[in-house]
Amino acid sequence: MDQSLAIGISVGAVYVLVVVLGKRFRISSKYERGTKTLNTWSAQDQGLDPSTEADHERS
């Protein structure tokens, strides 16, 4: 019982330490994607056909 209580407290302390350090140094934000500008390659992800836009620009 004493050993499981000590393990629980240790796990809780490590969890709190990880969360505090993560927020302080913003470790996770470096892996987040920012907003992308829409170019001819990413337009296809949105369902837009870039060849039709290019045809309108030439006219």
N, C-alpha and C positions, 0 to 999 in steps of 0.2 A: 504494500500500500504506500509506504513512504517513498519507495523507488519510483512508482508510477506517478506520484505527485511531483517529484523532482523532475521527472522527464517532461511532464505536462508544463510545468513552469519554465523549463528550459526551452521547450518548443515555442511557447508563447513569447518569451523574451526575444528569441531569434526572429520570430515573425514580426514583432513590433520594430525591432532594429532594422529589418529589411525594408519595411514599409516607410519608416522615417527617413532612412538614407535614400530610398528611391524617390521620395517626394522632394527631398532637399537637393539632390543632384540631377533630378529629372532624367534618370537613366532610361526609362521606357520611352520618353518623347523622342529620343534620337532614332528610334525604329518606326515611328509613326509616319505615314505618308501625308504629304501636304497636298494642297489643291493643285491640280494639274491644269495647264492651259490646254485648250482644245486645238490640236493640230491635225494634220491629215491622218496620222496613224491612230490617235486616240479618238478621232471622230467615229471611226468604225465601231468602237466599243459602245458608243451612244446610239448606234444604228443609223448613222448618217453616212451617205455615200459621198466621199470626197471627189469622185470623178464628176458628179453632177454639179458641184459647186465650182469646179475648175471650168466646166463648160459655160457656166453663167458668167464667169469673170472674163472669158475670152470674147464674149458677144458684145 
